[in-house]
Amino acid sequence: MRNQTTSLFLLLLLLFVFTNLNSPTFARNFLPKGSSLNVKDPSNTDNLLISPDKTFTCGFLNTGTTNAYYFSIWFTNSKQKTFVWTSNRDNPVNGRGSRLTLRKNGVMVLTDIDGSIVWQTNTTGSNVERAELLNTGNLVLRDQIGNILWQSFDFPTHTLLPNQIFGKTQKLVSGIGPDMIGTGYFSFFFDTDNVLRMMYDGPEISSVYWPNIGFTVYQNGRTNYNSSRIAVFDDLGTFSSSDQLQFSASDVGIGIKRRLTMDYDGNFRVYSLNESSGLWNITWQAVSKLCDVHGLCGRNGICVNTPKPMCSCPPLYEPIDSSDSSKGCKPKFKRSCSDSRFVELPHVDYYGYDLNFSLGASFEVCKELCVGDCRCQAFSYRVTGQGLCFTKSALFNGFRSDEFPGSLYIRLPSSTQTTLKPVISVNVSRIDCSRGKVLAFPNKYDITSLRFRWVYLYSFFIVIGALEVLILLAGWWFLFRKHGFTASMEGGYQVLSNQFRSYSYKELKKATGNFKEEVGKGGFGAVYKGTLVDDRVVAVKKLGDVVQGEEEFWAEVSTIGKINHMNLARMWGFCSERKHRLLVYEYVPKGSLDKHLFSSTTFLGWKERFKIALGTAKGLAYLHHECLEWVIHCDVKPENILIDENYEAKISDFGLAKLYQRGNHGSSEMTRIRGTKGYMAPEWAMNLPITAKVDVYSYGVVILELVKGIRLSSWVVEDHGDVALEEIPEFVRFVRLAKRKMQNGEDSWVEDLVDPRLEGNFSWNQATMMIEVGLLCVEEDRNKRPTMESVVQALSECCADEN
């Protein structure tokens, strides 16, 4: 009897197992090599991968009523099937015959109904055995022993999930609209200066708008010191980045399903899932006032921060599309330069596209600047203790805020007699940032989609559960042991942790072959090329008698070693033994700027010149405003500007002259340090206190030399105590000529000043900006010279306009 009972129990158990294994409700989280997922019945679990904990589902997703499908990963229990990743966001496939196949050659391929390849992984010829969806939401391809050969986490769409590493090669790009998968206009990324930013990149303009564009990197609580460019959003709801950006969800803690998404409206938000309702709650957002986001209201549009942001048109403008406020506004009049008047719009401004900027200008002077320039469409005037005037060539990124201490004066034809209201209250259409109706991708096919059917399996067998646990543990081990950080990320952290080190004189003598290959020579000593024992190629500078005493040397080295910026030559270490004082720098292969700019055998194109001008400005701005100690270079010249293989400028010899502490204004001791004739600011000769404006002057000479392509400065260094500056005929002639041509408004004034070797192949806007900036920088009155920070902003905006 007992045997019969046992046999019956085993039979029923096997029948139950067999029934569940062959049931369409049986969920799997992996796809073996040679298998496919079919779009024909996308809700069938045979065509789905579901993570072991049921948090995520992978398969074909349809976002509307069209026949367009996307191979995606989404939250299983979210009410709207919120997707977190997709392979083909701008190229949907047909809902009748498309499929996802893991081919025997190791490649995962998405094919459309006609067999054409829409998307595939870069794993050809690999030992891929299966695709697997993990509890983290990461879709991975593994080999036989569990190594991850490809993962969706490396190719984010618009969402970052907990424990997903975000690096310098990755970008989060918004969708084009609510519940739309196609690529939108807003992005979150690491900029070239190692800082996380958000940018609007629309059909007409590109503009960075976060973090606060009115502040420096330092003022925004960030740093561009760390070049590793890495960030992570952990499962507690906390985000941490190498640029010191940190924030946490308001419901910080474990056990909550979250996502960090670049939204279609340009805001970056943390969402937490309410699992009982399937709805999402916003638990953090980057931008508190949505009108700070650029591009929301299109050309000429004005964003108004009401409880829900509104788009408005200026007087005598009307919406381009009354159903879509983001497309902007168009004038209802024909523009005229000779017949115009101005209408005030209080507390309104447009960001960017400034034709010129005047500080301390009266209202009438500002108005005349706009009247005299046919390109001017409006001017912004602010009275904040001193008049600030901006004339505008185009009207983008408009906003109205009671906190803005100024007005915009828009240019209209005098013939228009329409009564204009000072308060913007016409042509308003709402920006709906809440969840609206589902907007589908344009209909590529002609039949409606099939409904998804969801069936959940709540009972698991002990044996199957145990196997899953083992697989997860193995996957976890391989993921974080071998794939947690890339080699470049590890290198970045290694640099930060090691900082710089002390070398013996014997080590450096061996590395340089007894100082055999001299690659440069300056006022502070000769530079030799060498190779360290770890195969790093370095430049070793042997300092002369400039550094006096052990204590002063250590003070300088300890500060220079902390400075790190992509436009500054990196110092790897130092040597201090008896009379030997040496510094070890990264080796910059193309050498110094003078060898390229003034040589008859090499030639710099315009693109490279502008890149060098901008990079040099960024490096000096970092020294003056952002690094740990306020450093004045005191010897900015082409010989001290190195160029790497990508024509990125790297300033050398910074910090060797004298360290200038923040708050110590005007130390007379600085007057004993000499720059190079021709690049020295007039205050050197006048025995005035030395400030960062001496570097601004030197930079002005360099940027004008980049434009003209010849040595404008004197290259005679006299060895005597009298430092009275002699006139530099070529430099003086060029400055006078440039000012005269600008004032006369000659049509060809820019072409006459630019290096003729370029044969006209240069950007007129960039050349104009470089000349104007250069002339401002070499003003004799240092109070009239701009800061390097404002120079960077001017050149960066000019660069963005060109792109």
C-alpha positions, 0 to 999 in steps of 0.5 A: 500500500505504501509503495502504491501511495509513493508511486501515485505521489511521484506520478502526480508530481511529474505530471504537475511539473510536466504540465507547468513546464509546457504551459504558456504561463511558465516564465523563463529568464534566458534565451538559448543560442539558436532560439528566437522571440517572435513578435506575432504573439508578444504577450505569450511568455514563449516570446518573453524573458522575465527576470527571476524576481519578476521585476523586469520583462524583455520582449516586443513592446508596442506603445500605441495603436500602430503596428510599430514594435520595439525590442525593449525591457520594461517594469513588469508591474508598472501600469503603463509598462514603463520601458527602461531600455530599447534596441531600436528606438528610432526604427520600429519593426513590423508586428507580423513577422519580426523576430529577435534571434540569438544566432549560433555565431554569438550575435543577437539580431533583430530582423524585420518582416522582410528579413532585413537586420534592424539591430544586432550586437557586436559579438560576432565569433564569440562564445555566446551560449545564452541571453539572460535577463537579470533582476537588475534589468540588465540583459546580458549575453553569457558564455558557457562559464558565465562570463558576460560578453555583452550587456544592455547596461553599456548602451542606456537609452533614457533611463539609469537603473540602480547599480548601472554604471554610467561612464564617459562614453554613455549618454541618456537621451530623452524620448520625443514625447510622453510615452514615445520611444523615439529619440528626443532633444534632451540629453544627460552626459559627461561633458569634455571638462568631466562635469555632468550636464544636460543639454537641449539639442534641437533642430535649430539650436544646441544649448547647455542649461544645467547645472546653473549656467550663470555659475562656475563649476565650483559655484555649482558644487561640482569639480572638473578635477576628476577625469575618470567620469563615472557615476552610479545610482545605487539601490538606496536611491542615492546618486554619486558622481566623480564630479561631486554631484550627489543627490538622493530620492526623498524616500531613500532606503532599500526595497523600493523599485526606482529609475532615474530618467531623462524625461521628454520635457528636459528634466532629470527625475528619480521615480519610485514605483508604488507597487500596489497601484503600478504608478510612479511617484517623483522623488527627486528632480534636477530642475525645480522651475521647468522654464529653466530648461532650454528649447521648451517653447521653440523660436521666439516663444516665451516660457512662463513659470505658472503652476504648470509652465505655459508657452506664450508668444510676444506681441505681434507674434503668433504660434507656428502650430496652435496644437504644439507650443514647442514649435515656437512663434512666428512674426505677423509682420515683415522685419525692417531695419530702417523702420522700427520701434521697441516694446518693453516686456518686463521680467522677460529675457532670452538666453544666448545669441548675444550680438554684444555685451556692454557693461555700464551702458545707459539705456539709450546707448543700449538701444542705439546698439540695437538700432544700428545693427540690422541683425538685432531683433531685441535687446535686454537691459538690466539695472542692477547697480550698473547697466547691463546691455545684451543685444540679441540676434535671435530669440531662443530660450525665452522665459518670464520670471518676476525674479529677473531684474530687467526687461526685454525690448523687442523690435517691431515695425513702427507702422504697427499700431496695435495696442500692446499689453505689457503683461504677456497673456496672449497665445498661451498653450500649456506644456503638459508635464504630467502624464498625458494621452499616449502619443504613438510613433508615426504609423509605419504599418497599417494594422492595429497591435495585439493586446498584451496578456499578462499571466503571473506564475506564483508557485515555484519548485524547490529544485528550480528555485535552487538552480536560479539562486546558483545562477544568480550568485554566479552571475553576480560574482562574474558581473562585479568581478570582471565587469564592474568597471572598465579598464579606463575607469580603473585607470581613472581611480588609480590616478586619483588614489596614487596622485603623484609620487617622489622619484629618486634622481637615479630613477629619472636619470635612467628614465631619460637615458642620462638626460639625453633627449632634450625636447624643450627649454624655458625660463625654468629649465630644460625638459627631457623626454623619458620612459618610466619603468611602467612604460609611461612616456614622460617629460622631465623638467630640470629646474634651475635656480628659480626655486629657492630652498627646500620649503618653498619647493615642497610648498609649490609641488604639493599644490601643483600635484593636486591640480588636474584639468584636461587643459593643463599638463598633468604632473606625475611626480617630482624629485628633490635630492640635494641640489637636484630639483626635477618635476615629472609631467605627462609627455604631450606628443606634438610639442608646443604651439609655437612649433606649429603656428610659426613654422614654415613646415607645419600648418594649423587649420582653423578648427585646430586654432579655435580648439587651442584658443578655447582649451587654453582659456579653459585651463587658465580659467581653472587656474584662476577660479576653480583649483584648490589654490588660486594660481597665476601662471605669469608666463603664458606664451605659445612655448608653454602651450602644448598640443596633444594628438587631438590638438587639445591644448595643455598649458605647462609651467603653471604654478612654477612662478608663484602660488597666489592664495585666494583672498591675498589681493595684490602681493607686491612680492609678485613683482619680482617674477618676470614673464616673457617680453612681448607677452608681459602686461604693462603692470609689470613695468609699473610695479603694480600689484600683480593679479590674474589679469597679467595672464589675461593680457598674455592670453590676448597676445596668444589668441591674436597670434592664433588668428594672424598666424605670425609672431606679433610679440617681441622675442628679445629677452634682455638680462638687466634689472630694468623691465620697462617695456619697449614698443613692439612694432608688429603687435602695436601695428596689428592692434591699431589696424584691427581697432580701426577696421572694426570702428570703420565697419569695413566689409572685409576687416576680418579677412584682412586680419586672418592668416592668409595661409588659411586661404579663406577657410575659417569661421567668420563668427569665430574669427570675429569673436577671437579678435574682439576677445583678444583686443579686450584682453590686451587693454592697458587698463587691466580693469577693462580686461575680461576674466578668463571665465568670461572668455571661456563663456564667449568662445564656448557660445561661439563654438556652440553656434557654429555647431 
